[in-house]
Amino acid sequence: MVTMNMVQAIGNALAVEMARDPTVVVLGEDVGIDGGVFRVTEGLYEKFGPTRVIDTPLSEACIAGASIGMAMNGLKPVAEIQFLGFSYFALDQMICHAARIRNRSRGRLEVPMVLRTPYGAGVKALEHHSESTEALYAQIPGLKVVVPATPREAKGLLISAIRDPDPVVFLEPTRNYRLIKEEVEEGDFTIPIGPARKVKDGKDVTIIGWGAMMPIIQEAASKAEADGTSIEIIDLRTLSPMDTDSIMESVKKTGRAVIVHEAPRSCGIGAEIAARICEQALLSLKAPVERVTAPDITVPLPKGEHFYYVDPDRVHRAIRRVMAF
Amino acid sequence: MLSDEFNPLDGKMLQVIGADGTVCKRLEPNLDDDLLKRAYRTMILSRVADEKAVKLQRQGRIGAYPPSRGQEASQIGPAMALGPEDWVIPGFRELTALLWKGVPLLNLFLYWSGNEEGNAYPEGVRVTPGVIPVSDQIPHAVGVSYASKLRGETVVTMTYFGDGGSSEGSFHEGLNLAGVLKTPTIFVCQNNQYAISLPRAKQTASKTIAQKAIAYGFPGIMVDGNDVLALYAAAKEAVDRARAGEGPTLIESYTYRIGDHTTSDDATRYRSQSELQEWETKDPLARFRVYLTNKGLWDDIMEKTSIEEARSRVDEESQKALDHSPPQLDDVFKYTYKTMPPGLLNQLSALKKDLGLGGAD
């Protein structure tokens, strides 16, 4: 075990998998000599050379499109888009082709690619650098959407994503990149895509979140526990396909659910989770499902960002509301 | 190099067989007689299949269909320079190239009749299924060819698109990346003069589409798109360069779409009858036939027999496609992911129950 932050853990996952599998290539803007704008790919260019760590032109649609071609012809490309807000150029390729080529070709061709990109606010960034539009990708049949919350999670899930035969959109919480350090397995290590992670056992309220929200949820949970409320926390970690069973098991036990996401409220993943709880656990509910989210507004620039970004107190108040209902 | 002699910036166009059938001996490629005849027979098959598809659509038996009539040379000529190990990454109007590369007629009729099963090409046919969002396939071709290059293979990739496709971002980004990475990619622009209604002159202010390659740092050449041999010659040079690690080439095939954009279109709304008639006199099949006849490789009896054979094959395969069983409920679910996730399995099972198809639990 080695102590790593998330940037190091993701870089380590790439290095381990590239060393193990010669078909894995990394491509994107500034991923080579520069080591990536967040230094995630640092050292890969020196280790694996310019043909497997490809510095591409500024061309997000083509980074995704060329990755699709590489994947159809035997490679496992891991494409980096510098910020989720710039991945919209690539959205057409991901929706129209990455997600569909298996179906279009009746399984003759497949696209085992990963589109990695940092996402999320709370980092005092420029416009377009704080987006949390995971729901755009999660609605597309054929794509998988994975969001790690911690360094160890990031390593295990990324190696699984690279080995996955389907295209995976891998969203890295920018705010957590250097926030948390933890012990991470060295060498080959995977965490399966699909199952959610129970972060904490509890009996009164289930909190469901993922990615950058996890530390905020944990802080809110500590406050609630100080009030005497027992909190169960679920890190969804794969948004699509979603582990509905783990959510239901927990909500049926606690009877209360608080869903936390930093994306705007309407048509967010939280709406889908709430709908599933209604379908499958309605009679277990002791209070209406609460969603703690951003409002339906554009992410404000840093001076106004605090109105948008979910903080532990908002989550704590939601817990109190479901307990008081 | 041909692209030096026929510099697109000078508006020059490569031609081997003139409109009247005269051959430029200096540029005439040395092709095997059987290959030439096989190519012509494939063009006949394509023409007959195309006519049949339009007819079936008019009868309401298949859906919208984009005719290839007039573009048979433009499609097959470049593909004739490929080997079986090379890839073709098509858009949606490449019938003749697909037939040449070994996609069965049945598959094509099945697809255009509205069944994805038609896209399940036989093992070893290195053709990707048609792409409908214009030019989206161009970056795929760059990626496919990069993978071949990375493995040290001499395999090349040819992708097709239209004059309208040259305005898409994917065209610019794809050619740009191919130039930078020096991928073994051959870009074939079938300039058929119209993108639905928009004439070529309004698509780009460039004099030619071929000249755009110069900006990306590799050769471009404009070729008479109704002249099989010229297209072959240009493609052969491009393929040889690509195999030798010298990077991509853009070929502009200057041709004309004799039919409508698709069977849902009415081309009389935007182009004149006289223009159409002028292009009909440049029919690529007629020109190739004159060449083969002059070489002593073809005669009226062979023509008649080939058309009859094509008709009976087309009738048979199109009927098989129409008689083919439609997809079952499982089929429309099962290729979404390699392994169906539990939630999707539940949806399948619930839908089966809802539709009264049994199998529900």
HADDOCK unambig.tbl for C-alpha pairs under 7 A between the chains (distance, minus, plus):
assign (segid A and resid 51 and name CA) (segid B and resid 150 and name CA) 6.96 0.50 0.50
assign (segid A and resid 57 and name CA) (segid B and resid 177 and name CA) 6.73 0.50 0.50
assign (segid A and resid 59 and name CA) (segid B and resid 173 and name CA) 6.28 0.50 0.50
assign (segid A and resid 62 and name CA) (segid B and resid 139 and name CA) 5.47 0.50 0.50
assign (segid A and resid 62 and name CA) (segid B and resid 170 and name CA) 6.69 0.50 0.50
assign (segid A and resid 62 and name CA) (segid B and resid 173 and name CA) 5.75 0.50 0.50
assign (segid A and resid 62 and name CA) (segid B and resid 174 and name CA) 6.09 0.50 0.50
assign (segid A and resid 65 and name CA) (segid B and resid 139 and name CA) 4.74 0.50 0.50
assign (segid A and resid 65 and name CA) (segid B and resid 140 and name CA) 5.22 0.50 0.50
assign (segid A and resid 66 and name CA) (segid B and resid 139 and name CA) 4.73 0.50 0.50
assign (segid A and resid 66 and name CA) (segid B and resid 140 and name CA) 4.87 0.50 0.50
assign (segid A and resid 66 and name CA) (segid B and resid 142 and name CA) 5.72 0.50 0.50
assign (segid A and resid 66 and name CA) (segid B and resid 143 and name CA) 3.96 0.50 0.50
assign (segid A and resid 67 and name CA) (segid B and resid 143 and name CA) 5.87 0.50 0.50
assign (segid A and resid 68 and name CA) (segid B and resid 140 and name CA) 5.82 0.50 0.50
assign (segid A and resid 68 and name CA) (segid B and resid 143 and name CA) 6.76 0.50 0.50
assign (segid A and resid 69 and name CA) (segid B and resid 140 and name CA) 3.91 0.50 0.50
assign (segid A and resid 69 and name CA) (segid B and resid 141 and name CA) 5.95 0.50 0.50
assign (segid A and resid 69 and name CA) (segid B and resid 142 and name CA) 6.79 0.50 0.50
assign (segid A and resid 69 and name CA) (segid B and resid 143 and name CA) 4.06 0.50 0.50
assign (segid A and resid 69 and name CA) (segid B and resid 144 and name CA) 4.34 0.50 0.50
assign (segid A and resid 70 and name CA) (segid B and resid 143 and name CA) 4.34 0.50 0.50
assign (segid A and resid 70 and name CA) (segid B and resid 144 and name CA) 4.78 0.50 0.50
assign (segid A and resid 70 and name CA) (segid B and resid 146 and name CA) 6.74 0.50 0.50
assign (segid A and resid 70 and name CA) (segid B and resid 147 and name CA) 5.31 0.50 0.50
assign (segid A and resid 72 and name CA) (segid B and resid 144 and name CA) 6.78 0.50 0.50
assign (segid A and resid 73 and name CA) (segid B and resid 144 and name CA) 5.42 0.50 0.50
assign (segid A and resid 73 and name CA) (segid B and resid 147 and name CA) 6.15 0.50 0.50
assign (segid A and resid 75 and name CA) (segid B and resid 147 and name CA) 6.44 0.50 0.50
assign (segid A and resid 102 and name CA) (segid B and resid 335 and name CA) 5.82 0.50 0.50
assign (segid A and resid 102 and name CA) (segid B and resid 336 and name CA) 6.67 0.50 0.50
assign (segid A and resid 103 and name CA) (segid B and resid 335 and name CA) 4.53 0.50 0.50
assign (segid A and resid 103 and name CA) (segid B and resid 336 and name CA) 5.59 0.50 0.50
assign (segid A and resid 104 and name CA) (segid B and resid 116 and name CA) 6.17 0.50 0.50
assign (segid A and resid 104 and name CA) (segid B and resid 119 and name CA) 6.64 0.50 0.50
assign (segid A and resid 105 and name CA) (segid B and resid 119 and name CA) 5.08 0.50 0.50
assign (segid A and resid 105 and name CA) (segid B and resid 120 and name CA) 5.30 0.50 0.50
assign (segid A and resid 105 and name CA) (segid B and resid 129 and name CA) 6.31 0.50 0.50
assign (segid A and resid 106 and name CA) (segid B and resid 116 and name CA) 6.79 0.50 0.50
assign (segid A and resid 106 and name CA) (segid B and resid 117 and name CA) 6.26 0.50 0.50
assign (segid A and resid 106 and name CA) (segid B and resid 119 and name CA) 6.72 0.50 0.50
assign (segid A and resid 106 and name CA) (segid B and resid 120 and name CA) 5.51 0.50 0.50
assign (segid A and resid 106 and name CA) (segid B and resid 335 and name CA) 6.16 0.50 0.50
assign (segid A and resid 107 and name CA) (segid B and resid 335 and name CA) 5.92 0.50 0.50
assign (segid A and resid 108 and name CA) (segid B and resid 120 and name CA) 6.26 0.50 0.50
assign (segid A and resid 141 and name CA) (segid B and resid 336 and name CA) 6.52 0.50 0.50
assign (segid A and resid 142 and name CA) (segid B and resid 336 and name CA) 4.97 0.50 0.50
assign (segid A and resid 142 and name CA) (segid B and resid 337 and name CA) 5.66 0.50 0.50
assign (segid A and resid 165 and name CA) (segid B and resid 338 and name CA) 6.56 0.50 0.50
assign (segid A and resid 166 and name CA) (segid B and resid 337 and name CA) 6.32 0.50 0.50
assign (segid A and resid 166 and name CA) (segid B and resid 338 and name CA) 6.69 0.50 0.50
assign (segid A and resid 241 and name CA) (segid B and resid 341 and name CA) 6.51 0.50 0.50
